[in-house]
Amino acid sequence: MKFSINLSGKTLYTFMRECGYAPAFAPRKPAAAGGGGQESAFHRFLAGRSYPKFHAYCAPAQDAKTAIINLHLDQKQASYKGSHAHSAEHEGPLLDEEAARIKALSR
């Protein structure tokens, strides 16, 4: 699920931390989320475990006042050694609720 948010003068890192997300790992290649800058990954664990978790790839937009968020729900870790494929949801009611929560915090 891809959507944009208003950063309200904050950095992307600060905004995502305020939403309860933590940085996931090193940034991906530039503009992979359709934004204008370096894309970063963040996650928010559910139920106090590594999985399931919300996983967001985020990049500042061209204007630097907004950001593009590409959100999905990781259900479990990759099952096969050497594979990055995993069970993830890219749409559904949980993602709709989480996207609405993030958008509400960006106002």
C-alpha positions, -999 to 999 in steps of 0.1 A, spaced: 0 0 0 16 32 -11 5 67 1 20 101 9 21 121 41 29 156 52 61 158 72 51 190 90 87 203 90 100 171 106 126 147 92 113 114 79 133 96 107 117 118 134 82 114 120 84 76 117 98 74 153 68 94 165 45 69 147 61 41 167 84 28 140 121 20 143 148 20 116 150 -15 100 183 -16 83 205 4 59 188 25 32 178 10 -1 187 25 -34 175 60 -41 140 68 -51 127 32 -51 95 43 -34 89 70 -61 102 98 -40 131 122 -46 156 111 -20 172 81 -3 147 54 7 148 42 43 131 11 59 112 12 92 92 -14 111 68 -16 139 64 -49 157 30 -63 167 26 -85 198 61 -79 211 77 -104 187 97 -101 154 66 -112 134 41 -101 125 53 -65 119 44 -35 98 73 -28 74 75 6 56 98 18 29 99 56 30 114 83 9 111 121 9 92 134 -21 107 159 -45 94 189 -25 109 176 8 77 186 27 60 153 20 71 117 20 60 85 1 54 55 23 52 20 9 36 -1 37 31 -38 40 25 -64 68 52 -91 72 34 -122 86 65 -144 90 102 -146 82 115 -160 49 110 -198 50 139 -209 28 177 -204 34 190 -178 10 156 -166 0 142 -131 8 106 -141 -1 83 -140 29 45 -140 36 34 -104 34 1 -86 29 0 -55 8 -37 -47 13 -64 -54 38 -82 -39 68 -51 -40 91 -31 -20 65 -60 4 60 -61 11 97 -24 16 100 -22 39 70 -51 59 84 -32 61 118 0 73 101 -19 99 80 -37 112 111 -3 118 128 9 137 98 -17 164 101 
